Amino acid sequence: MKISFGWGTRVSGAGRVLWRSALGITALACLTSGLGLGAGAQAQTATVAACVGGVDSDFNGDGLRDTVIADPQATVSGQEKAGQLHVVLGGGKGTVQIHQDTPNVSDVAEAGDQFGFSFAAYDANKDGCSDLAVGIPHEDIGTVPDAGLVHLIFGSTSGIGQGTPDRGFGQGAALGDVAEAEDWVGYSVATTVSSTGIPYLVVGAPGEDVAGKIDSGLVHAVYGTDFKSVSLDQDSPLVWEEREAYDQFGSVVVAAGNFFVVGVPGESIDTDLSAGAVMAFRTSINTDGIPAPTWGMGQGRAAGSEKSAETGDRFGTSMAFVPNKYKNSSGRLEAGFLLAVGVPGEDLADVMDAGAVQTYQITAAESVTHLNWIDQNTDGVEGEAEPGDFFGQTLTGVNTSPTAESTASTVRLAVGVPGEESTEQHLDTGGVQIFPFVGAPGASDAWLEPGSGIPSAPASRQFAGISLGGTRTALFVGMPYGPAEGHAVYGFPWSVTTGGAPTQTWKPGDGVIPAGDGAFGTVVR
C-alpha cells in the first residue's frame, strides 16, 4: 500500500521508506488538503531588449532577483496536488504562476504530480536570463507511475516560459537508463557553474533500483548548453562505499562552484543501518566518464569529528554548502567551502530523535576538517534537546560576503527544527534556529517560532522549519502546514535576533499571490 505525504513517500510491508520529514506517519495525515488555484498568471512585461545577466534567479532578465515559491499540493485545472510555482518578480512587477498547463511547459497538469516538489535556478543556455529546473518526482511516464521528471523552463525578456519551449529530462532518451515505477527522478535538484563556465544540473533519483538493489538510488548530471548527461551511483568507479538496498543515494543534492555533494541518508555504516553518509564530486568529467569523485564520509569519518555513526541517525538528510574564504598556514586567503550536514535522527543520550548538525571545512586542497557539532544542548545554544525535535531536518546557509574572509557575522546557517513543541497543547509547532557557520555556535544564535518572530499564531503540526531558503540578504521561512490562514513565506534578515520580525511576507490572497493554496511555501528560493 502506498501512502502519499506530499513531501515524501512511505510504503508499508516491504519496508521501503523515503520521506522528506522523519516526523512519523500520523503527523502528515493531518495536513490540510489543496483548496484550489486558478490556472491563470499575471501578465509578464518585457523590460529590456536582452537579458542583463549576472543576477541569480532573474528570469525576465531585468537585472532584479526574482523569488520562487512552490505549492506542490496546489489544485490546477481541477487536478488535485498537480502542483505549481509562484514566481514573484523583482521590483514589484507582479507574480507569474507556472505549472504543467502553462504554455511552453510540456505535458499537462495531472492529479498527484506535485510539480515543484523541488527546483533550482541557473542560466542553462547562457543567454543571461535565469532558467528554472523543476523536479516532479511523482510524474508518471507513460504507464510507469512515479517514474519522475525534471522540466527545464527557460527565462526570457518576455518572461519565464514565454520564449523557448521547455525541455524535459526523464529516464530514457534524455537521461539514459529506463523509467521504472517509483524512481522519483527529480526528488532533488541542484545547479551550479563549473570552473570553466559550463552550466551544470544535478538530479537525484533516490528511488532507483540499481542491479536489483531496491532504492539504492542514482544521480544524473546534465551539463553544457547541449545538455549532455551522465549517470552515477555508489558502484561507479572510485565512489565511496558501495551500492546497497535502501541507501537512497540522491535524496539530497547541493552544489557550489565546481563541486556537488550527494546525501545518502539510508547508507549503512558497518552494522549501523540508515546511519547515513555524504559524498562529493567535481563537476569535471573524468576518464571513467562520470563527475570525478573526491571524498565521502559518515559520522566520525572526518578529521576532528568526535561522534560515530549509529543506526537511524540518517546523516545526510539535509545539507548546506557555501563558498568560504579562510587564511592558510601562511596567512594568505584561500578559497574553499563550508558544509553543514543534518542528522535529524541523532539520539542525545536517552533523548530519541533530538537531532544534530555537523559542520565541516573543505579546503582548496579538498581536505575535510570537522568544525562543530551543534545540537540544542550545546553550550551557549538557546533551547533544550527534546525527543522528536528532529533538529537538522532542513538546512540552508549563506556567505553574505564571499570575496572576504569568512566571519561569524558573514557566514550564517539556519537549522529547521520541525518537531519542536511550542507548548503541551501545540505539538510539532516547530521552529528555526540561526547560527554562525564558523566560530562558536552559541555566540550569536537566534530562535524563531510561530508567535515569536514568525507571525503565524502557534498551532499543532505546523512544522515550522520544514521549509528554508535564502539569498545573500534574506532568510526565507516557509509555513506550508497547519491552519490554512497561517500559510505564508516570511523573509528575515540573516542578522535577525531571537523573536525578530520579518521584513518580507508573501501570503495567498495578499494581492500579490492569488488566494487559495494546498501547501504554499513548501519550497522557496
N, C-alpha and C positions, 0 to 999 in steps of 0.2 A: 504494500500500500504506500503510495506516495503522498506526502503531506507538504504542501507549498507554503512557505512562510514569507515570501516577498523578498527577503534578503538572504535566502539560502534554501537548502533542501535537506530533509532527513528522510530516509527510507527505512521503515521498520522491517524486522525479520532478518534480512541479510546482513545488517549491521553497518551499512554504508552511511556515513554521516558527513554532511558538508553544509555548514551554515555560517552566515556572517556573524551571528551572535551566538555565544555559548550560554545564553541565558535560560535555556530549557524549553521543552515543547509547549508547556502550558502558557508561558508568557506571551508568545506571539499569537496565540489563538484569540487573544483579546484585542488585537489591533483593529482600528477602525477600517471599514471597507471603503472602496472608492466611491466618491459622491458624484462623479461625472464631470467631465471637462469638454468644452466645445472644441471642434477641430480647427477653428479659425485662428488667425495670427494677425497681430497688428502690422500695418504696412511698414516695410523697411525702406529707408531713404538712402539713396546713394549720396555720399558726401564728397568723394574725391574721384578723380579720373583713374587713379591707380592706387593699389594698396600701399599705405605708408611703410609698413614693415617695422620690425624691431620691437614690437609690443606684444607681450604674451596675451593670449586669448582675445585677440582683436579680430573678430570675424567679419566685420564690414570694412576694415582697412582704413578707418578714420584716425588712427593713432591713439585711440582710447581703449582701455581694457574693458571687456565685457564680462559679465558674470553668468555662469550656467548653473541652474538649479534643476535637479531631477525629481520627477514624481513617477517612478516606475510602476506604481499601482493605479495610475490615473485611468479613467474610462475614456476611450477615444472612439468616436463614431459608434457608440453603443457597445464597444468591446471592453469588458471589464479587465483591468490590470494589463491593458495593452501597453501603457506607459508613454510618457512624453517628457520633453525637456523645455524649460523656460529659459530663453536667452535674454538677459537684461542688458540692454545696450548702454554703453558708457555715455556720459554726457546727458542723461535724461532723455534719450531718444526713443524710449518705449521698450516693449518686450516682443519677443517672437516665440511662438510655440512650434517646436519641431517634433514630429512623430512620423510613423510609417504611412500616414495618409497625406503627408506634406508633399507637394510637387518636388521632383528631383530627388526624392528619397524612395528607393525601390521597395517592392513588396507592399503589403497593406497591413494596417493595424489589425491584430488578432488577439483574442482573449488570452491572457496569461503570458504574453511575450515578455513583458517587463522591459520594454525599450528604455534605456537609460539606467539599467542596473549598475553599470559602470561607464565612465567616459574619461577622456583625456584630450587636451588640445595641443596641436603643433602645426607647423607650416609644412604640410605633406608634399605640396607641389612647388614650394619655394617661389610663390608669387607675391609674398609679403603679407597676405591675409592668413589668419589662423584657420585651421580646419579642425573638425571635431570627430574623433573616433569614438563611437558609441557601442558599448557592449550589450548584447541581447542574449544572454546565456540560455533563456528558455524558448528561443525561436525554434520552431520545427522546420527542418529541411526536408521538403517533400513529405514523406510519411514517417520520417525519423523524428520522434519527439525530443525536444530539449537538446538538440544537437548543438545549437548556439551559432551566433553570427556576430560580426562586427560591421557596422556601417561607417564608412568614412564620408562625412558630409562636408563639402567644400565651402569655404568662405569666399566672398567676392565683394566688390564695392557696391553691388546691388543688394547685398545682404547674404546671410548664411543660407545655403540651399537654393540660392536664386541664380546660380551660374552653372558650373559644371555639374552634371548629374552625379549622384553619389556612387561610391564603389563599395561592393560587399566583399568581406573576407570570411569565407566559411571553409570548412574542410572539404577537400575535393580539388578543383582546379586552382583555386586561389591560394590555399594554404597547404596543399598536399594532404596525405593521409585520407581517410574515408570517414564521412559523417556517420556517427553512431549515436544511439539513444543516450541522453544524459551525459554527453561530453562536456557540456556547458562552456563552449567556446565563447570568450568574451566575459567570463565571470570576473576577470580583472584585466585592465589595460593600463599601460604606461607609455609615455613618449619622451623622446629626448632628441638631441642632435649629436652626431658623432664628432670626434675631434677634427675630422676632415669636412664637416658641414653637411653630412648625409642625414636626412630625416629618418627617424627610427621609431617604429611602433612595436611594442611587446604585448602579446596577447596570451593570457592564461586560459588553459582548458583543464582544470583540475579533476574533472570527472572522466577524463580519457582513460580507457583501459588499454594499457600497452603490453603486448605479449602475454595477454591473459591475466595481467595484474590489475584487479578492479581498482578504479580511482587512483591509479598510480600518478596520473597527471602528465601533462605535456605543455610546452610553451612554444609559441610561434613568434618569430621575429620577422617583421616586414620592413624593408629598408630601401631607400632611394626613391627617386621620383618615378621610376619604372616599377616599383612595388614588387621587387623580388622577395622571396620568403624562404626561410629555413625553419626546421622544427628540431627541438631537442628535449631530452628527458634525462633522468638520472643514470641511464645506461649509455648515454652518449660519451664519447671518449673524453677522459680526464675530468668528468663531472664528479664532484664529491659524493660519497655514499653510493648507494645502488638503488635501483628501482624495486619498490615493494608495493603490495596492495595497500590502498588507503593512505598513501603518502600525501596525496593531493598537491603535488608539485604544480605550482602556478596559481594557488589560491589567492596569492597577493603578488603583485609585481610593482616595483618602484624603479625610477630611473633618474639619473642626473649626469650631465657631462657625457663621457664616453663609457659609462657603466650602467648596468641594471642589476637588480638584486631580486631573487625569486624566493618567496616564502613557501615553506614545506611543513605546515603545522602538523600533519599527520605522520611525519617521519619518526620511526622508532630508533632510539639510540641505545645500542646494546640490547638489553632486555626491557627497556622502558618504552612502552607503547605510547604513540602520539606525544612524545616528548618535544618534537619539533626541531626544525633546522632552517637555515637560510643559506643561499648560495649566490655568488656574484659572478658576473660575466662582463667582458669587454664587448663593446658594440662591433669591434672589428671581427671579420670572419677569418677563422684560422684554416690551416691546411686540412683539417678534418671536415671543413665545410659548415661549421657552426660558430656562433659567437664564442670567443675564446674564454673558457672557464678560468677563474682566477683563484677564488678561495671559497670554502664552505665551512660552516660551524654550527654546532648546537650549544647548549648551555655548558659552560665550563671549558670550552674548547679554545677560547681566545686568551692572549697574554693578559694576565692580571685579573681574569674572571675567577670569582670565588664559588659561585653557585653551580651545582651539577644538574644534569638532566634528570627529570623524574617523569613517571607515567602521568599523562594527562596535562602536562604543562602547556602544550601547544605553542611553544616558542615559534615565532614567525607568523602568528595570526595577523599581525599588523606590523607596519614598518613606516619610518620616516627617514628620508635620505636627502641631505642637503650639502651644498659645497661648503668647504671650510678652509680658512687661511690660518696657519699656525707657524710659529717660529721653530726652526730646526735647531740642532745642537750648536750650530754656528751663529745662531741669532738671525738667520735670514728667513723671510716669509716663504713658505711653500704652500702649494695648493693640494688639498685632499678632500675628504668627505667626512661627515658625521652621519652615523647610522643609529637609529633607535629601533629596538625590536620589542614588540609587545608579547607578554607571557601571561595572558589573562587567566589561564588555568592553574597558575602557581599557588600552592598551598604555603602559607606562612605559619610554621609550627602547626597548631591544630586549627588554623583558620582556613577552611577549604575555599578554593577558587577566589581568594582575595585578589590575586593578580599582581603583576610587577612589570617593570620595563628595564631593559638593559641598554646602555648606550656605549658606542664604540667610536674610536677614531681610526679612519683608514688613511694612511699616509700616501705621499706621492710615490713611494716605492711599493705600495699595495700591501704593506703590513697592517695587521689589525690589532689594536690595543683596546682593552676594556677601559672605559672611563668610569661609569657609575652604575650601581644597582639602585633602582628607585621603587619604593612602594610607600604606602601610606603610614608605615611605621618607621620610615627613615628619619633620622634626626633632623629636626627643624621643619619637616614637611607637615603641612596642615592636614588634619583629619586623622582617622584611625582605620586600619585594615579590618574589614568585617567579612564574614562568609558571603560568597556570591556577589562581591563588588565587581569582579571582572575588570579591575584596574588594568588598562593597557589593551582593552578590546579594540580600540581605534587609536590612531596616532596621526598627527600632522606636525610638520616642522617648517622653520623658515630661517634664512640668513638675510637679515634686512640690509646688511652692508657687505656684499660678497667680495668686494675688492679690498677690504680692510681686514686686519687681524680679527679673528672671531673673539667676542667677549660675551659675558653672561647677559648683557643687555641687547646684543645684536643677533645672537642665535637663540631661538626660543623653541620650545617643544610643548605641544598641547596633547594631553592624555585623556581619552574618554573613559569614564567610569560608569557605564550604563546601569550597573546593578546596585548603585549606591542607594541606601534608604534615606529619604528625607525625614520621615517620622515613622512610627509604627503603623500609622494609618496609610502612609504613602509608600507603597512597596515599589522598588525599582524605579524611583523617580530619576535617578542618575545625576551626573554632574561632569564638569570638565575641570581639569587641573593643568595649570600652565607653569612650566619650569624653565630655568636657564638650561640650554643644551650643553654648556660647558660650565665647569665650576661646581660648587656645592648645590645640590638640587633644592635644598630648603632656603637658600639665600634670598630668593626673590620669587617664591612660588605664589600662585593666586588660585582661588577657587570660585567657580561659577556654578550655580544650580538654579532650577526653577524657583522663582520667588526671591532670589538673591543674585542679582546680575542678569540672569535670564528672565525676561519679563513675564513669561508664561506662569500662571498660577500652578503650584505643585499639585501633582496628582499621581496615582499609581500607574506604573507601566508606561511612563513617558520615555524612559531610556535615554535621557539627556546624555550627550556624549557619544551616541552611536553614529553620528554624522558630523565629521570635522573636515574642514578645508581651509584654504587661506591663500593670501598673497603676501608680498613683502610688507604691506601696510595694514592688513586686516586678518584676523582670525574669524572664520565662519563657523557658526554652530547651528546645525540643522535640527529642528524639532518635528520630525515626521509622525510621531506616535503620541498616544494619549488622547485626551479630548480634542475633537476636531478644531475647536476655536483656538487652541494653542499651537496649531501647526504653523510654523514660520521658520525663517532663516535670519539669524542675527549676526551682524558684523561688529567685532570688538577690536580696539587697538591691541597690538601684541603686548603693550605695556600695561594692560588693564590690571587693576588690583582686585583683591577679593571683593565680590559683590558689585564691581563696577558696571556701569551702564553701557549698552551697545551704542554705536554711532550710526549703524545702518540697520534697517529692518525691511524684509520682504515677506509679505503675507498674502495668501489668496484673498481676493476681494478688496485689496487696499488701493485700487485704482491703477496700479502698475501690473499686478498679477491678476488674471481672471479668477473669479470666485469659484469655489469647489475644488476638492482635491482628494486623492487617495492616500498618499503618504508624501506630501510636499516637503522637499528638503532632505530626502534620503541620501543624496549625494550633492555636494555643492563645491564648485571650484571658481 
